[in-house]
Amino acid sequence: MPLAVAARAAVLLRAGGVLVMEHADSQGTALPRALRATGEWIDVVDHVDLANRPRTTVAVRRSGSPT
């Protein structure tokens, strides 16, 4: 489901737009990797919550066509 949300966000956001997505802590490694792999997102960073668990991924919409 998070990748479907990110795919829709890639359509709606203009280049440089920012996606902030909260996710399950079990997705902390896989989600950022998957977003990078789409070619639609750059500067993908995962952030931990107050319990030091991966919780939020921030990504910037790539400008132009994915390479």
N, C-alpha and C positions, 0 to 999 in steps of 0.2 A: 503494500500500500504506500509506503513512503516514496518509492520510485515513481508511482503514478502521480502523486502530489507534485513531486519535483518536475516531472515531465509537463504537467499542466502549467506549473509556475514558469517553466522555460518558454512556454508559448505566450504567457501573459506579461512577463517582465521584459523590459527593454534591456539592451546591453548595459551592464553596470548595476542592474537591479540586484537587490540582496534578498536571498532566501534564508529564513531562519526557521529551522524545523526541530521541534522537540521530538525525541524518540526514546524507545526502550533502551535501557542500559546495555542490553545484549546486542544492540545495533551500532554501538559506538565505533567499531572498527570497520564493519562491513558497509555501512551507509556512506561515509565519506569516500571510501574506495569506489563504490558503485557510482556515486555522483561524478567523481573525476573521470571514470571510464566512459560516461556518456558523451564527453566532449562539449557539453553545454555549460559546464560550471568551472570556474577557476577560484583560486584562493579558498579552497574548501578546508575548514577548520572545525574540529569537534571540541566542545567545551564540557567540562565536568560540572556537576551540581554540588550543593553544599555537603553532600555525603561522599564526594570525590568519585562519583560514578559518571561515566559518559552519558550526557543527557541531551545536548543541543548541538546541531550542526549548522554552521553558517557557511553560505557559498555565494559567490558573485556570478551573475549571468555573463557568460563570455560575449565579447563583441564580435560581430560578424558570424560567419559560418564556422562550425566546429572543424578543427583540423585533425 
